[in-house]
Amino acid sequence: MHTTDSDGTWPWDKVLEECLRIGLSAYAITDHDTITRRGEILAWARKHKAKAIPGVELSTKENDETVHLLGYFLGGDLEKLEKKLKEAISARTDRNSKIIKKLQAMGYQISMEELNRMTTGGPIGRPHIAQVLLAKGYVESVRKAFQRFLGREGAAYVPKDDMPLKKGIELLNEAKAVTVVAHPGLLTRSAPEFEAALKRWRSWGLDGIEVYYPSHNDEQIGFLERMADKFGFLKTGGSDFHGDNKPNIKIGVGYGKLAVPDELMGPLFKRRDEIMS
């Protein structure tokens, strides 16, 4: 799940309180490029005797495709990771400036100052630019902002210079995180290509794949389950909640039918303990 510390619209404590209210067994905040709330999440978990997991989501590159990499728990030395995250935030700022210049060249009155006012101190990215465009009446929704301007085919798109997936896995392994590729069903690879990639990623030290995700269909889930069993991956799941930035996705249930089995918790926490031992 994502909060106002990256590209969500709910603060971290509101997200966790809602997870507690609806009775979820375990839940993780994995904001993009920041681990600023790790201590607070752990303290909240102790106070409420809840399985609230701190994490992070990194954007990485593999075979010219963006692969989102999740790191859960983060129980080790975080100095190297924090340094890399600061570099990522600096790169985001540079990218934001280039996007805004493209929008300005097309006649849209939008500035970095306006963008900064839309945020609460966490990493700033394209969803925040979309919110400014929406607030100024240039688009009808965040989705439209991405379709017209900010997505890969958008008129103001600027590509990211992401770290290689292998480096991301190594970085999170050093931080003693459980590493998981997020929403792999969104990757544009054939089944044989994806199977070969999974074998490669396992050799790099990847721990798991996100099998259960709101937009994964039954065929994708079945394939991912088989691949997880074949290569010894942990199976995980999540809603990818972003608040109003993805208004149709609800905590715990995604579009309404997501069901992440409790049985996934045991192997996940066991892997955490193995890493920490």
C-alpha positions in Angstrom: 0.0 0.0 0.0 1.1 3.6 -0.6 0.7 6.7 1.5 1.2 10.5 1.3 4.9 9.7 1.8 5.0 8.8 -1.9 2.1 8.6 -4.4 -0.9 7.8 -2.1 -3.4 10.2 -0.8 -3.9 8.8 2.8 -1.3 9.3 5.5 0.4 6.2 6.8 -1.4 6.1 10.1 -4.8 6.3 8.5 -3.9 3.4 6.2 -2.9 1.3 9.1 -5.9 2.2 11.2 -8.2 1.1 8.3 -6.3 -2.2 8.0 -6.9 -2.8 11.7 -10.6 -1.7 11.5 -11.5 -4.1 8.6 -9.6 -7.0 10.3 -6.7 -7.8 7.9 -4.3 -10.3 9.2 -1.1 -8.6 7.9 -0.4 -5.6 5.8 2.6 -3.6 4.5 3.3 0.0 3.5 5.7 0.0 0.6 6.0 3.6 -0.5 8.2 4.4 -3.5 11.8 5.3 -2.8 11.4 6.0 0.9 11.7 4.2 4.2 11.1 7.2 6.3 8.2 5.6 8.3 9.9 2.3 9.1 10.4 3.1 12.8 6.9 4.5 13.2 5.3 1.5 11.5 7.1 -0.9 13.8 6.2 1.1 16.8 2.5 1.2 15.7 2.6 -2.6 15.1 3.9 -3.2 18.7 1.3 -0.9 20.2 -1.6 -2.5 18.4 -0.1 -6.1 18.5 -0.6 -6.1 14.7 1.4 -7.5 11.8 2.1 -4.2 10.1 5.2 -4.6 7.9 7.5 -1.7 6.8 8.7 -1.9 3.3 9.7 -0.1 0.1 9.1 -0.2 -3.6 11.9 0.4 -6.1 11.6 0.9 -9.8 14.2 -1.2 -11.6 14.9 -2.1 -15.2 15.3 -5.6 -16.8 15.4 -6.3 -20.5 14.3 -2.7 -21.2 11.2 -3.0 -19.1 10.4 -1.5 -15.8 10.1 -4.0 -13.0 8.8 -2.9 -9.6 10.6 -4.5 -6.7 9.3 -4.7 -3.2 11.4 -5.1 -0.1 9.6 -6.2 3.1 10.8 -5.8 6.7 14.2 -4.2 6.1 15.8 -5.6 9.2 19.5 -4.9 8.5 21.9 -2.0 7.9 20.0 0.6 5.9 22.7 3.1 5.3 23.5 2.0 1.7 19.8 1.7 0.8 19.0 5.2 2.2 21.9 6.7 0.2 20.5 5.1 -3.0 17.0 6.3 -2.2 18.2 9.8 -1.9 19.8 9.5 -5.3 16.5 8.1 -6.7 14.6 11.1 -5.3 17.1 13.5 -6.8 16.6 11.7 -10.2 12.8 12.1 -9.8 13.2 15.8 -9.2 15.2 16.2 -12.4 12.6 14.1 -14.3 9.7 16.2 -12.9 11.4 19.4 -14.1 11.7 18.0 -17.6 8.1 16.9 -17.6 6.9 20.3 -16.5 9.0 22.0 -19.1 7.3 19.8 -21.8 3.9 20.7 -20.4 4.8 24.4 -20.3 5.9 24.2 -24.0 2.5 22.9 -24.9 0.9 25.9 -23.2 -0.1 24.4 -19.8 0.5 26.8 -16.9 2.1 24.5 -14.3 5.2 25.1 -12.2 7.5 23.2 -9.8 6.3 25.5 -7.0 2.7 24.3 -7.6 3.9 20.7 -7.6 5.7 21.1 -4.3 2.6 22.6 -2.7 0.7 19.4 -3.6 2.9 17.1 -1.6 3.6 16.4 2.1 7.4 16.1 2.0 7.8 12.6 0.5 9.1 11.7 -3.0 7.3 13.7 -5.7 6.4 11.9 -8.9 4.0 11.8 -11.9 0.9 11.2 -9.8 1.5 14.5 -8.1 1.9 16.2 -11.5 -1.4 14.5 -12.5 -3.0 16.0 -9.3 -1.9 19.5 -10.3 -3.3 19.0 -13.8 -6.6 17.8 -12.4 -6.8 20.7 -9.8 -6.2 23.3 -12.6 -8.9 21.7 -14.8 -6.6 20.5 -17.6 -7.8 16.9 -17.2 -10.9 15.2 -16.0 -9.1 12.6 -13.9 -5.7 11.3 -12.8 -6.1 8.4 -15.3 -6.7 10.9 -18.1 -3.5 12.8 -17.1 -1.5 9.7 -17.6 -3.2 8.7 -20.8 -2.7 12.2 -22.4 0.5 13.4 -20.9 2.4 11.3 -18.3 2.2 7.6 -19.4 4.7 6.0 -21.7 2.7 7.1 -24.7 1.9 10.5 -23.3 2.9 13.8 -24.8 5.0 14.9 -21.9 6.5 11.5 -20.9 10.2 11.4 -19.8 11.8 8.0 -19.3 13.4 7.1 -16.0 16.9 5.9 -15.5 16.2 3.0 -13.2 18.8 0.8 -11.6 19.0 -2.8 -13.0 16.8 -5.3 -11.3 19.8 -7.4 -10.2 21.3 -4.4 -8.4 18.0 -3.7 -6.7 17.8 -7.3 -5.4 21.4 -7.1 -4.2 20.7 -3.7 -2.5 17.6 -5.0 -0.7 19.3 -8.2 0.3 22.0 -6.2 2.0 19.3 -4.4 3.9 17.9 -7.8 5.0 14.7 -7.4 3.2 12.4 -10.1 1.7 12.4 -9.3 -2.0 9.4 -9.7 -4.2 8.6 -8.6 -7.8 5.3 -6.6 -7.7 2.4 -7.2 -10.1 4.4 -9.4 -12.6 1.2 -9.9 -14.6 1.6 -6.3 -15.9 4.9 -7.2 -17.6 4.7 -7.5 -21.3 6.4 -10.9 -21.8 5.3 -14.2 -23.3 4.9 -17.1 -20.9 8.3 -18.7 -22.1 10.1 -15.4 -21.8 8.6 -14.8 -18.3 9.5 -18.3 -17.2 13.1 -17.8 -18.3 13.2 -14.4 -16.5 11.9 -16.0 -13.3 14.6 -18.6 -13.4 17.2 -15.9 -13.9 15.7 -13.7 -11.1 15.8 -16.6 -8.7 19.5 -17.1 -9.3 20.0 -13.4 -8.4 18.4 -14.0 -5.0 14.8 -12.9 -5.5 12.6 -14.3 -2.8 9.1 -14.1 -4.2 6.5 -12.9 -6.7 3.2 -11.1 -6.1 0.7 -13.7 -7.3 -2.5 -12.1 -6.0 -3.1 -8.6 -7.4 -6.3 -6.7 -8.3 -5.8 -6.8 -12.1 -4.4 -10.4 -12.3 -6.9 -12.7 -14.0 -7.4 -16.3 -13.1 -5.1 -17.5 -15.9 -2.3 -15.3 -14.7 -2.8 -16.3 -11.1 -2.6 -20.0 -12.1 0.5 -19.5 -14.1 2.2 -17.5 -11.3 1.3 -20.1 -8.8 2.8 -22.8 -10.9 6.0 -20.7 -11.5 6.3 -20.0 -7.8 6.1 -23.7 -7.0 8.5 -24.6 -9.8 11.3 -22.2 -8.8 10.7 -22.0 -5.0 9.4 -18.5 -4.8 7.3 -17.1 -1.9 3.8 -16.2 -3.0 2.6 -12.8 -1.9 -0.4 -10.5 -2.6 -1.6 -7.0 -2.2 -4.1 -4.4 -3.2 -1.6 -1.7 -4.3 -3.8 0.8 -2.5 -3.1 4.5 -3.4 -6.2 6.2 -2.0 -7.8 8.7 -4.4 -5.0 8.2 -7.0 -6.5 4.8 -7.7 -10.0 5.4 -6.5 -11.4 2.0 -7.5 -8.9 0.0 -5.5 -9.8 -0.7 -1.9 -7.6 -1.8 1.0 -7.6 -5.6 1.3 -10.0 -6.3 -1.6 -8.7 -4.4 -4.6 -11.5 -4.0 -7.0 -13.7 -6.1 -4.7 -12.7 -9.7 -5.3 -9.0 -9.8 -4.2 -8.4 -12.4 -1.6 -4.9 -12.9 -0.3 -4.7 -16.2 1.7 -3.6 -16.1 5.3 -1.5 -19.2 4.5 1.0 -16.9 2.8 2.1 -15.3 6.0 3.9 -18.3 7.5 6.5 -18.7 4.7 6.9 -14.9 4.5 7.8 -14.5 8.2 9.9 -17.6 8.1 12.0 -16.1 5.3 12.3 -12.9 7.3 13.6 -15.0 10.3 16.1 -16.9 8.0 17.4 -13.6 6.7 17.9 -12.1 10.2 19.5 -15.2 11.7 
